[in-house]
Amino acid sequence: PLSAFVVLSPRSFSKQAQQNQTRPHRTNTTMHRGTSYLLMDREDSDAGDNDINTHHVSRRSPQPLLRGIGCLIFVSVVLFLLSPAPNTHPGGAGGGLLREVPGSVSHGHDDDPRERTRRLPVRVQSLLAQSQIVGKHLEEVKEGKKTVEEIIHSGASLAHRDDGIANNGGIGSSGHIGAGAISRNHKSAPMTLKEVLEFLQSFLKKMNSSNIKNKRANFHGIWAAYHELVVKYLYPWDQEYLRRMPPRREDGSVFLSVASYRDEFCPGTLNEAFSKARNPENLFVGLVQQNCEEKCRSGVLEGGKVEDVGADPDCYTLFCSSNEGKKYCNNDQIRLLKMKETESLGPYMARYFASKMWMGEQWYMQIDSHMTFAQDWDALSIEMLNNAPSDKPVISHYPPPHTADLVEKSKVAAPRLCGPVFATSELEAQIIRLEGSYNYDSVKLSIPRFAPFVAAGYLVAHSDILREVPFDPFLPYIFMGEETILSARLWTSGYDIFSPTISLLGHHYVRNHKPKFWETVHRTFTNGVHNPLQMLVLNRVKYQLGYPESAKDMVKPKTLFTAVEQYSMGNVRELDDYLKIVGLNMTTKEVTYTAWCETGMPPPGLEKYDHLYS
C-alpha cells in the first residue's frame, strides 16, 4: 500500500540533512561481516576490544536479536495502520494516492471526495491538508517539472467532461482536503452575479490581510504570498467559474469591461458610453473601481513631491446619481466590484476581475476608464466585426488622443498597430513593446484590415473570447506584456486580429502627476519593490512566448509556472507560426520587418483575402 504514494515533508528532509551533517565520521572503524551495528558506539569507545572480541560478543548477546524483532513488529504496525480500506477509489493527480482492489464495489457515498479523505489515516489527512502529498510525482517536483500546487489542483478539479459534468474523484476535487478552502458543490447551473461578487470580495479581503502581514516582504515574499492565496482560493474558484459560465445570448447585448484606478475621468467615460450608444438598453458595464478613500496620497508631482489629497471621486456613485446614469443603474446595467487602492494588482488583474462580471452578453468590449466616444460607437463596432473576413474576429488598436475630433476622424482610415520592439531598458526585461498606432492607409475601406497585435485599451470581440481565452489569475503586478501574450493566445486559438476601419474612441494618454498603481505597490509594501516584482512575474509571460532565458529549467521559483498550461496558447494554430508572421525572434531578440501590416495586406497564409484590399 505504501508504494502507491509518497509523503513529501520538508521538515523531515531538513531533519535528515541536519543529522547527516552532525553524524561523526568514523575513519578508524573496520566493519566485518556479522559485526552488530548496535554495538558500534561501544566498539569505538572501548580501545581494548578487538574485532574478534566484538564479533564474539555480537554472536553471543541476545540483545541485538531482540531489538531486530522489535523493529520488525513496529514496521508491521505502521504498515497496518496506513493500509487503506479495500474498496477505496483511486484518486489524485496522475494515478492517485491509493490503489483500488480489483473487483471492489463502489458505493454511492464513495463519490464524495470528503468521505474518501475522512477514511484516510489521520497522519495522511494532516499532510494532505498541508498540501504535502505529491504521489508518484516526487521526481518531477525535484526536477522542477511540476509544482506541488499543480499536482494537488491538476486532477478532477481542473478537467470536466464534454457533457459538462465535473469529475468528482481524486485529490484536487472540490471539497477534498488540500484543494483549497473554497469548496464546490459541483453545481451545473450558471454562476450568478451575486456568487461572483461575494467570492471576489471575500478573496480581496483575504488578500488585504495578507498584504498587511507581508508589509516588509521582498519581491519574492510578495509573490509567494499572492501565489499561496491564488492556489488556495482564486484558482479553484476560477476553474469552477469557467465550468459554469452562462451561455452566450444572441440579443445584440454588449458587455463593456472598464478597469478604473483612482480615475477622475471615469464618471465621464460611463456617461459618454451610454449617451452616445445607439442601443444603450443593450449595454452592460463591468466596472472594477480601485479607489483610495482615506489617507490618500497624490501622484508624483513636480520636483518628486507627493502630497496628501482627499478621497478619490466615486465613479459608480457619481454616475448612478446623475440624471443620465440613474436609470441604467436602477436597471442593473452597471455591475460594480469595489477594491481598495492597496488591493490593486495592476491593469491586467483588474481586467481579469471585470471579465468575471460577464453574464452572457453577446459581444465583449474592453476599454480603459478615461475614454471619449463617437456617436453610435456600439453599433459601429459590431458592424466592423461582422464585416471582417473571419469567423472569429477581434477589432483592436490604440485609439487617437482624447483631443481628436472623432467626427472628422470617421472620414479617414483608422490607425493600425504594427511595429513591435524589444525593450532595451533593464527594468523591462526585454519584453515586447508596441510602439503605437499609425495611419498607414490613404484609402478608407469598409472591411477591416488584418493586424498583428491587440491593444488592451480598446478591444471588441465575440464574447466567447472569455471562455476560450480566459484571463490568467497568476499575472499580478504587471504593466507590460499583457498585450503581446493576449495577441499570441488569441491567434493560436483561431482568432484573427483586425484594426478598426474608423476610430470610434479617444483616449487620455498623458496623465501627468496622477497616481499610478506601482506607487500604490510601493506604499503597500516597500519603496522600489515593484520593478523586481514585475520582472519576476513577467517570466511567466516570457516562458509562454518562448524566451529561452525564461524556460522552466532557467527560472526560480517554479511556482511561476503553476497551472500555466490552463492559461496559455490555443491548439488551433502554432505559436512559432505566429512569431514568424509578426516578425519576432525570441532567441536573438530581433524584429524582422514583415511589410504586410504596414501595407494593409493579409498576413502570410491568408492570401485568399488579398482581393478584398487591392
Sequence and secondary structure as in RCSB ss.txt:
>XXXX:A:sequence
PLSAFVVLSPRSFSKQAQQNQTRPHRTNTTMHRGTSYLLMDREDSDAGDNDINTHHVSRRSPQPLLRGIGCLIFV
SVVLFLLSPAPNTHPGGAGGGLLREVPGSVSHGHDDDPRERTRRLPVRVQSLLAQSQIVGKHLEEVKEGKKTVEE
IIHSGASLAHRDDGIANNGGIGSSGHIGAGAISRNHKSAPMTLKEVLEFLQSFLKKMNSSNIKNKRANFHGIWAA
YHELVVKYLYPWDQEYLRRMPPRREDGSVFLSVASYRDEFCPGTLNEAFSKARNPENLFVGLVQQNCEEKCRSGV
LEGGKVEDVGADPDCYTLFCSSNEGKKYCNNDQIRLLKMKETESLGPYMARYFASKMWMGEQWYMQIDSHMTFAQ
DWDALSIEMLNNAPSDKPVISHYPPPHTADLVEKSKVAAPRLCGPVFATSELEAQIIRLEGSYNYDSVKLSIPRF
APFVAAGYLVAHSDILREVPFDPFLPYIFMGEETILSARLWTSGYDIFSPTISLLGHHYVRNHKPKFWETVHRTF
TNGVHNPLQMLVLNRVKYQLGYPESAKDMVKPKTLFTAVEQYSMGNVRELDDYLKIVGLNMTTKEVTYTAWCETG
MPPPGLEKYDHLYS
>XXXX:A:secstr
 GGG  B  HHHHHHHHHHHHHS   SS    TT  GGGHHHHHH TT  HHHHHHHHHH SHHHHHHHHHHHHH
HHHHHHH   TT    STTS SS   TT    GGGG HHHHHHTS HHHHHHHHTT B GGGHHHHHTTSS HHH
HHHSSTTT B TTS B   STTSTTSTTS SS      S   HHHHHHHHHHHHHHHHHHHHHTTT  HHHHHHH
HHHHIIIIIHHHHHHHHHT      S  EEEEEEEES TTHHHHHHHHHHT S GGGEEEEEEEEE  SSEE   
 GGG   EE     HHHHHHTSHHHHHHHHTT EEEEEEEGGG   HHHHHHHHHTT  S SEEEEEESSEEE T
THHHHHHHHHHHSSSSSEEEE    BTTS HHHHTTS   EE  EEE  SGGGTT EEE  EE   SS  SS  B
 S  BTTEEEEETTHHHHS   TT  S SSSHHHHHHHHHHHTT EEE  SS  EEE    TT   HHHHHHHHS
 TT HHHHHHHHHHHHHHHHT GGGSGGG S GGGGTTGGGGS  SSS HHHHHHHHTEETTTTEE    HHHHT
   TT GGGGGGT 
